[in-house]
Amino acid sequence: MKFLLDRLKKVDRLLISSFIPPMMLSFLIALFVLTMQFFWLYIDEIMGKGVGFLQIVELVSYLTISFVPLALPLSVILASVMVFGNLGERYELASLKSAGISLIRVMKPLIFFVGFISLFSFVASNYIIPKSNLKFLTRLYDIRRQKPALAIEPGIFNDDFYGYSIYVGKKHSTRDSIENVIVYNENRSTDLILVTRASHGRMYTADKGRRFVMELFDGEQVEETSPQYKEGGRRNYPLMRAHFDKYVQSF
């Protein structure tokens, strides 16, 4: 790097040396803001759920790499405004133009430098970021599989399991216990309703994480059967209701 700076003219060295520090500072700030903005989406699922510190650092690292192409343009814009603003404020641009140096010639070293940054951003977007996104989602999936309570948020219907819609009113951090549970069975060939409700229960994985199990207590199961025709063309819509003390649902 020192050899390249020695080969450049004084004006080029001045611009590049003035451009790099604010660009790096702006890049780090923009990268931090973008990472925290999306990390807050997952912080409720990760913090306080038994996830280790090293796992959190690994997730943040993969997430940070994916935002490099977004942070680079912001840092280049901010650094350009700061550098050329200072040059104009100290009348250095006017001095260069009075010496016969055009504005394009003044900007030439930064144009090449930004072109190199664009090439690096292109390579990162094509080869580095897809791998980091894959590793981030893989690690997040592994954490959710190890901690089944992470995949289900209270007060929101969850459709992660095909054919089922799960609602949990309240979720405790200890032993994956849950309250006010509703499970809609949508994995049926007809539009008939099959709903399971329970006051409380717990969630865990079985068969080395291949099955997700919900143990529900003190609830009922409501099933809508096929309509029956009576005399006179009237239809009867029977509804079957079954109460249970314990019900085990495996996904």
C-alpha positions as a printed Julia matrix, in Angstrom:
251×3 Matrix{Float64}:
   0.0     0.0     0.0
   2.87    2.36    0.83
   4.47    1.63   -2.56
   1.28    2.55   -4.37
   0.91    5.79   -2.4
   4.51    6.74   -3.23
   3.79    6.33   -6.95
   0.77    8.62   -6.78
   0.92   12.37   -7.03
   0.52   14.55   -3.96
  -3.05   15.52   -4.83
  -4.04   11.86   -5.28
  -2.38   10.89   -2.0
  -4.16   13.74   -0.25
  -7.58   12.68   -1.52
  -7.14    8.97   -0.84
  -5.66    9.49    2.62
  -8.51   11.89    3.43
 -11.15    9.54    2.0
 -10.24    6.23    3.69
 -10.66    7.16    7.41
 -14.19    8.66    7.14
 -15.22    5.87    4.78
 -14.11    3.18    7.24
 -15.82    4.96   10.13
 -19.04    5.42    8.13
 -18.86    1.8     6.97
 -18.58    0.47   10.54
 -21.43    2.69   11.76
 -23.72    1.75    8.85
 -22.88   -1.94    9.25
 -23.62   -1.77   12.98
 -26.97   -0.02   12.44
 -28.08   -2.45    9.7
 -27.04   -5.47   11.74
 -28.82   -4.3    14.88
 -31.95   -3.4    12.9
 -32.39   -6.99   11.7
 -30.93   -8.59   14.81
 -33.77   -7.14   16.9
 -36.14   -9.34   14.91
 -34.53  -12.44   16.39
 -33.44  -11.2    19.8
 -36.68  -12.32   21.46
 -36.15  -15.83   20.12
 -32.49  -16.03   21.16
 -31.83  -14.08   24.35
 -32.73  -15.79   27.61
 -33.54  -19.11   25.93
 -30.39  -21.02   26.8
 -28.44  -20.04   23.68
 -24.71  -19.76   24.37
 -22.67  -16.59   23.92
 -20.53  -18.12   21.17
 -23.65  -19.12   19.22
 -24.97  -15.55   19.42
 -21.61  -14.18   18.21
 -21.64  -16.67   15.34
 -25.16  -15.63   14.29
 -24.27  -11.93   14.45
 -21.12  -12.54   12.4
 -23.01  -14.29    9.61
 -25.68  -11.59    9.68
 -23.07   -8.81    9.54
 -21.37  -10.25    6.45
 -24.65  -10.22    4.53
 -24.99   -6.44    5.01
 -21.57   -5.49    3.63
 -22.89   -4.54    0.12
 -25.58   -2.38    1.76
 -23.17   -0.57    4.06
 -20.51    0.15    1.41
 -22.62    2.59   -0.7
 -23.67    4.48    2.44
 -20.08    4.78    3.6
 -18.9     5.95    0.17
 -21.59    8.64    0.0
 -20.9     9.95    3.51
 -17.14    9.9     3.02
 -17.44   11.73   -0.33
 -19.6    14.44    1.2
 -17.17   14.88    4.1
 -14.0    14.93    1.96
 -15.2    17.27   -0.79
 -17.05   19.4     1.74
 -13.82   19.95    3.66
 -11.95   20.67    0.41
 -14.51   23.26   -0.56
 -14.63   24.79    2.92
 -10.83   25.26    2.96
 -10.86   26.6    -0.63
  -8.61   23.74   -1.75
 -10.88   22.9    -4.69
 -10.7    26.52   -5.85
  -6.91   26.42   -5.58
  -6.71   23.23   -7.64
  -8.99   24.65  -10.34
  -6.96   27.87  -10.44
  -3.86   25.73  -10.98
  -5.45   24.26  -14.1
  -6.58   20.94  -12.59
 -10.12   20.01  -13.58
 -12.68   18.57  -11.18
 -12.7    15.27  -13.07
  -8.91   15.01  -12.6
  -9.3    15.71   -8.9
 -11.94   13.0    -8.58
 -10.04   10.49  -10.73
  -8.22    8.62   -7.88
 -11.44    8.31   -5.9
 -13.29    7.05   -8.98
 -10.78    4.21   -9.36
 -10.86    3.55   -5.62
 -14.68    3.37   -5.57
 -14.58    1.15   -8.67
 -12.39   -1.29   -6.75
 -14.91   -1.17   -3.88
 -17.73   -1.9    -6.35
 -15.85   -4.9    -7.7
 -15.32   -6.21   -4.17
 -19.03   -5.7    -3.4
 -19.97   -7.63   -6.55
 -17.71  -10.56   -5.62
 -19.04  -10.54   -2.05
 -22.66  -10.53   -3.25
 -22.03  -13.43   -5.64
 -19.88  -15.74   -3.56
 -19.6   -14.72    0.1
 -23.07  -13.5     1.08
 -25.04  -16.58   -0.14
 -22.83  -18.8     2.01
 -23.17  -16.53    5.05
 -26.96  -16.39    4.66
 -27.11  -20.17    4.37
 -24.99  -20.61    7.49
 -27.07  -18.03    9.39
 -30.38  -19.71    8.57
 -28.89  -23.15    9.22
 -27.63  -22.16   12.66
 -30.94  -20.46   13.48
 -32.82  -23.61   12.4
 -30.53  -25.78   14.56
 -31.18  -23.55   17.57
 -34.92  -23.67   16.98
 -34.83  -27.45   16.65
 -32.84  -27.81   19.85
 -35.16  -25.33   21.58
 -38.67  -25.93   20.2
 -40.08  -22.98   22.13
 -38.04  -20.66   19.89
 -40.05  -21.57   16.78
 -43.4   -20.55   18.29
 -44.06  -17.01   19.46
 -46.9   -16.25   21.88
 -49.95  -14.52   20.45
 -49.11  -15.42   16.83
 -50.33  -18.31   14.68
 -47.42  -20.49   13.56
 -47.56  -22.32   10.21
 -44.09  -23.92   10.23
 -45.6   -27.42   10.36
 -47.33  -28.39    7.15
 -51.06  -28.86    7.6
 -51.18  -27.37   11.09
 -51.65  -23.9    12.52
 -50.55  -23.52   16.14
 -51.44  -20.7    18.51
 -49.9   -20.25   21.96
 -51.24  -17.58   24.26
 -48.37  -17.6    26.75
 -44.98  -19.25   26.8
 -42.73  -19.8    29.8
 -38.95  -19.85   29.54
 -38.55  -22.84   31.85
 -39.1   -26.38   30.53
 -40.78  -25.09   27.35
 -44.16  -24.88   29.09
 -47.05  -23.13   27.34
 -50.59  -21.94   28.11
 -53.8   -21.33   26.15
 -52.93  -23.58   23.21
 -54.97  -23.91   20.0
 -54.05  -26.35   17.21
 -55.91  -26.21   13.88
 -55.59  -29.36   11.81
 -55.6   -28.16    8.2
 -54.13  -31.37    6.8
 -57.49  -32.75    5.7
 -58.97  -33.33    2.26
 -62.21  -31.57    3.23
 -62.96  -28.16    4.71
 -64.29  -29.67    7.92
 -62.88  -28.21   11.1
 -60.71  -30.11   13.58
 -59.52  -27.96   16.47
 -57.67  -28.95   19.63
 -57.62  -26.59   22.59
 -55.84  -26.91   25.93
 -55.32  -24.74   28.96
 -51.63  -25.61   29.29
 -48.97  -28.0    28.04
 -45.32  -28.37   27.12
 -43.18  -28.78   23.98
 -40.1   -30.86   23.29
 -38.33  -32.78   20.54
 -37.99  -36.56   20.21
 -36.1   -39.06   18.04
 -32.98  -36.88   18.01
 -34.86  -33.81   16.84
 -36.81  -35.5    14.04
 -40.17  -35.11   15.79
 -41.74  -32.15   17.54
 -44.08  -33.18   20.34
 -46.73  -31.17   22.19
 -48.19  -32.56   25.4
 -51.49  -30.8    26.08
 -53.43  -30.98   29.35
 -56.97  -30.16   30.4
 -58.5   -29.42   27.02
 -60.97  -30.47   24.38
 -61.03  -31.45   20.72
 -63.8   -30.24   18.44
 -64.35  -32.01   15.12
 -66.87  -31.16   12.43
 -68.18  -34.26   10.65
 -69.83  -34.54    7.26
 -73.37  -33.08    7.07
 -76.26  -35.49    7.22
 -79.43  -35.15    5.16
 -82.82  -35.48    6.82
 -86.34  -35.71    5.53
 -87.49  -32.74    3.55
 -84.03  -31.96    2.2
 -82.8   -30.44    5.44
 -79.18  -30.9     6.39
 -77.85  -31.55    9.85
 -74.33  -30.38   10.75
 -73.1   -32.58   13.6
 -70.24  -31.46   15.8
 -68.27  -33.89   17.94
 -66.63  -32.61   21.11
 -64.21  -34.68   23.2
 -62.63  -33.63   26.5
 -59.24  -34.9    27.6
 -56.91  -34.69   30.56
 -53.81  -35.34   28.45
 -53.35  -35.28   24.68
 -50.08  -35.85   22.81
 -49.65  -34.35   19.32
 -46.56  -35.27   17.32
 -45.38  -33.37   14.23
